[in-house]
Amino acid sequence: MIQPAIFKDRWFYPMLFLVWSSILLVRFSDFKYTKRPIPPTTNEQALQQSIHQGTTLIDNIRDLQESYHREERKSEKIHILHNIGITYYHLYKTRRTPHFLDSTFHYFVASLESKPSIPRFYFNMGRLFTEKRDHRTAQTYYQQSIAIDSNYLDALHNLGTLTYFELKKPSEAKIYFSRVIAIASTQPLTSYLLGKICLDEGEVDRAEINFKREIDNYNNHRDRYLKKQIASSHILDLSMRNSHLELARIYAQRGSNLEQMQYHIKMYMGFEPYPEKRTAITKEFEKKWNITLRKVEKKS
């Protein structure tokens, strides 16, 4: 009598399941991201995007590790090591799981020890310590980066922002921002921050030039910034609308060019998302300069 296939192969599927489970366990034993909390999201689509990005990064790490073992050229192996660290860094930024930052540090140190003459190795180590809130160490690595390449734009920009916001040294930050502008005047946020420092130091004309440049960069390059992920929409919008506000204040203080003052305050009001800030600015202009601002609805 011929037995039905389901009885004949009654051990096949349990064995297949056992083997497949063992393969998965071995393959992903080094990655503990599945134990992380669900990332904060506002909707299901954002959740799926977060999970998808994390999975892609894990795949990238595995591919890079395989490339490292295949690669015979020592110089290329060092760069692959560093790129594994960068991928772990982005995985940390996605998941906010501390051990990913530890892995980043491990690969960055390995690549730096192997080839200490590459400026981007120091730059990325600076980013790592910025994430750790160890700003003095981050500053040291950024400075080592520009010691090798004095025109390293990203390192100069990060040095400027770190020195300005975290170390509270605007005069030193001014030097870095000025060097950034000399290399690439379209770098977002830089002109606005340089304008703020100039304004605080009494260089009103230079501040005006920088605020105008920030607005021009926004109008001409915003889409490119977003496409290339050079800066977030939040940062771009913030620096643009605050540049409009500072220009309005400059013209109000001078008591001339009031048409331009009204234009810039209208632009600021139109992009400022918080009603309480718009109210505060209205009161500021009335109190300081006896200027009544026309009511402007926020742009949608």
Secondary structure, DSSP 8 states (H G I E B T S, - for coil): ----HHHHTTTHHHHHHHHHHHHHHHHTTT--GGGS-----SSHHHHHHHHHHHHHHHHHHHHHHHHHHH---HHHHHHHHHHHHHHHHHHHHHH--HHHHHHHHHHHHHHHHH-TT-HHHHHHHHHHHHHTT-HHHHHHHHHHHHHH-TT-HHHHHHHHHIIIIIS--HHHHHHHHHHHHHH-TT-TTHHHHHHHHHHHTT-HHHHHHHHHHHHHHHHHHHHHHHHTTSS-HHHHHHHHHHHHHHHHHHHHHHT--HHHHHHHHHHHHHH---HHHHHHHHHHHHHHH-----------
